[in-house]
Amino acid sequence: MLGSLRKVGRYMAIDMSMPVLVVDDYKTMLRIISNLLKQLGFENVEEASDGTEALDKMKKSSYGLVISDWNMEPMTGYELLLKVRADDGLKRTPFIMVTAESKTENVIAAKKAGVNNYIVKPFNAATLKQKITAVLGDF
Amino acid sequence: MALPASKTPESQGGTGYAPDGFDPAMVGELEPKLINLMQQSEALVALMRGFFQQLDKRRSEEFSIIAGYIAKAKEEIREMRPHDISQERIPTAGAELEAITRDTENATHTIMNCAEAMMGFSIDQFGGDAGAYKTAVDDEVMKIFEACSFQDITGQRVSKVVNVLKQIEERVGRLANTLGVEDSAPQEMTAEEKRRHDLLLNGPAIGGPETKQDAIDAMFDTGFDEVQPYEAPVKPDALAAKTPTAPTVKPAAKAPEPKPVPKPAPAAVAAPAPKPAPAPAPKVAAPEAESNSQDDIDALFDIPAEDMGKTNSQDDIDALFD
């Protein structure tokens, strides 16, 4: 059973039933990413419309992956990342930034803040899968 | 006690009379001097009156000039029609932009609904009838085409907003030229501007991402060992065996240490390349091996401030994630 395999590393399968949190202030993008994740096989995708809501959800539930936009209010994705990495209970949560912020300074700042991967918009399903694979492993 | 009045001799310049209680001799001595003082005072007053009349005339002319300038500036501002701008044109432009957001969102949802519907179609739903299946698909596709008409409406709305901005630009420019006004020194950022600057809220770039996905990928390592698999403990032995490139990312709040990247950014880096290593760095082993020094890692982030906004190719960025 693929779902029962709980291995780690890039050459091992991941638990496709793990909750994935998608964070974006645009409903359209939430829907797009959620649909893409479901098409990729992730069964349990939840949504949040900004960093504050996402952080609240993460403190109440455990997520196997967070995919977040950057430009949101009142809490940006960058601030969310900083808070997640500063929280002992959340700091090891895989975090991928999906954003239109494409300047070098943004990428460097996110990397220094501990983001696991970074996708610039617009992106396609193949890129999303590639980056998730790079972070979590093959699936 | 009143003393008898006495007379000051006129020959002595007096009025011939001394107030009661005063020594006539003293009065006689002082009175001419007092009269002289009064005469001098009158002369001084006349002089000052003349001076202030001149001054008033000059000031009056200057004030007239200033009043004329103010009247002209008011006329120019009136011609700019500021109330029309603030109460009509800008609100209209704002409404157009909101409509653009609404229209594009609606169209996107329509398109996604149709796409989801088609993905859910199966030939069995149509009793194996390929013709019916195709008809259903075509119907959904037509809805997609119809929804795409949002681009035409959106384009027209954007044109209206651009026209408003041009009118404002033209009026403000004309006012500034007429008044001979030049820009002041750059003002200190407002609190909101500073916040947006500090949080790197630049927004999407014109013409597509400034840093392509490949370049971003180049910046990242896979870094599996720092990732917490969902509900599965991370086994260091398994990581050491399976993840040859396994750097560690510390929490950002605690001065994060950059991960050791196996190789420096490739020569194709369009963006500011970090200080290159003397030779291609070897693949990073497990964290314990520490085959790259912190200086090597720091060099990857040592980008001059003026280069921070430059564009990188996707390959360059991808290299940082390898």
Contacts between the chains, C-beta under 8 A, distances in Angstrom:
chain1	res1	chain2	res2	distance
A	6	B	229	7.0
A	6	B	231	6.6
A	6	B	232	4.0
A	7	B	229	7.7
A	7	B	232	7.1
A	7	B	238	7.7
A	8	B	224	7.0
A	8	B	229	4.7
A	8	B	232	6.0
A	8	B	234	5.9
A	8	B	235	6.7
A	8	B	238	5.9
A	8	B	239	6.8
A	8	B	242	7.7
A	9	B	224	5.5
A	9	B	238	6.3
A	9	B	239	6.5
A	9	B	242	3.9
A	9	B	243	5.5
A	10	B	222	6.0
A	10	B	224	5.6
A	10	B	242	7.2
A	10	B	243	6.7
A	11	B	242	5.9
A	12	B	242	7.5
A	14	B	229	7.0
A	14	B	230	7.6
A	15	B	229	7.6
A	15	B	230	5.4
A	15	B	231	6.9
A	15	B	232	7.5
A	18	B	230	3.8
A	18	B	231	7.2
A	19	B	230	7.7
A	26	B	105	7.9
A	27	B	105	7.0
A	28	B	104	8.0
A	28	B	105	5.6
A	28	B	108	4.6
A	28	B	109	6.9
A	28	B	112	7.9
A	31	B	109	7.4
A	31	B	112	6.1
A	32	B	112	7.2
A	35	B	112	7.1
A	35	B	116	7.2
A	62	B	230	7.0
A	62	B	231	7.4
A	63	B	230	7.5
A	64	B	229	7.3
A	64	B	230	3.0
A	64	B	231	7.7
A	65	B	230	7.6
A	70	B	200	7.8
A	70	B	201	7.6
A	71	B	201	5.6
A	71	B	203	6.4
A	76	B	199	5.3
A	76	B	201	6.7
A	78	B	199	5.8
A	78	B	200	6.6
A	79	B	199	6.8
A	81	B	252	6.8
A	82	B	252	4.9
A	82	B	253	6.2
A	85	B	249	7.9
A	85	B	251	3.9
A	85	B	252	4.5
A	85	B	253	6.3
A	85	B	256	7.6
A	86	B	251	5.4
A	86	B	252	6.8
A	86	B	253	3.5
A	86	B	254	7.5
A	91	B	251	5.0
A	92	B	226	6.5
A	92	B	227	6.7
A	92	B	228	3.4
A	92	B	234	7.8
A	93	B	228	6.2
A	94	B	227	4.7
A	94	B	228	7.1
A	100	B	203	6.6
A	100	B	204	3.7
A	100	B	205	7.7
A	100	B	209	7.3
A	101	B	200	6.5
A	101	B	201	7.5
A	101	B	202	5.8
A	101	B	203	7.3
A	101	B	204	7.9
A	102	B	204	7.6
A	102	B	205	5.7
A	102	B	209	3.6
A	102	B	210	4.4
A	102	B	211	4.5
A	102	B	212	8.0
A	102	B	216	7.9
A	103	B	200	7.2
A	103	B	202	5.6
A	103	B	205	7.6
A	103	B	210	5.5
A	103	B	211	6.5
A	103	B	308	6.9
A	103	B	309	5.4
A	104	B	210	7.7
A	104	B	211	5.7
A	104	B	271	5.1
A	104	B	272	6.9
A	104	B	303	6.7
A	104	B	307	7.2
A	104	B	308	5.6
A	104	B	309	7.1
A	104	B	310	6.2
A	104	B	311	7.8
A	104	B	312	5.6
A	105	B	200	6.0
A	105	B	308	3.9
A	105	B	309	6.6
A	106	B	200	5.0
A	106	B	202	6.9
A	106	B	211	7.9
A	107	B	211	6.0
A	107	B	216	5.4
A	107	B	219	5.8
A	107	B	312	7.9
A	107	B	317	6.2
A	107	B	320	7.7
A	108	B	219	7.4
A	108	B	301	6.0
A	108	B	303	6.9
A	108	B	308	7.5
A	109	B	200	5.7
A	111	B	219	5.9
A	111	B	220	6.5
A	111	B	258	7.1
A	111	B	320	7.0
A	112	B	252	6.5
A	112	B	256	5.2
A	112	B	258	6.5
A	112	B	301	6.9
A	113	B	252	3.6
A	113	B	256	6.6
A	114	B	226	7.9
A	114	B	249	4.4
A	114	B	250	7.1
A	114	B	251	6.1
A	114	B	252	4.9
A	114	B	256	5.7
A	116	B	220	7.5
A	116	B	223	6.3
A	116	B	226	7.8
A	116	B	227	6.2
A	116	B	249	7.6
A	117	B	220	5.7
A	117	B	321	6.3
A	118	B	216	4.9
A	118	B	219	7.6
A	118	B	220	6.6
A	118	B	317	7.6
A	118	B	321	7.5
A	119	B	213	6.8
A	119	B	216	7.7
A	120	B	209	4.1
A	120	B	211	6.6
A	120	B	212	7.2
A	120	B	213	5.5
A	120	B	216	6.3
A	121	B	204	7.2
A	121	B	209	7.4
A	123	B	213	7.1
A	127	B	213	6.2
A	131	B	217	7.9
A	134	B	220	7.7
A	134	B	222	5.1
A	134	B	321	6.8
A	135	B	222	7.1
A	135	B	223	7.8
A	135	B	224	7.6
A	135	B	227	6.0
A	136	B	227	6.8
A	136	B	229	7.3
A	137	B	224	7.2
